[in-house]
Amino acid sequence: MRWLKALVVFVACIFVLFVGWTFSTLNTELVQIDLFFVSLPEASLSVWLMASFVVGGVVGVVISSFVVVMLKVRLGAAKRKISAANKELDQLRTSSLKHSV
């Protein structure tokens, strides 16, 4: 089963490389990107599209990592709160047993 997963990943990588190579050979027109205050240098359309894809992926990973870290912090706080509540509950149970005897 492990070899099948490796084979599927290998075939998928070859397919993505082929599509990327085809995309870059078919989109060779030079374009210049004008932003509000910055004008980026002239490069082929495929370079700009792939660069925007990579930048978008990196930004997405950074933002989702920030969200994951914040959720882990909240989870840790909730676990500490539950632990303190369980500790208090155990103390109340043992104190009520001591008073009933």
Secondary structure, 3 states (H helix, E strand, C coil): CHHHHHHHHHHHHHHHHHHHHHHHHHCCCEECCECCCCECCCEEHHHHHHHHHHHHHHHHHHHHHHHHHHHHHHHHHHHHHHHHHHHHHHHHHHHHHHHHC
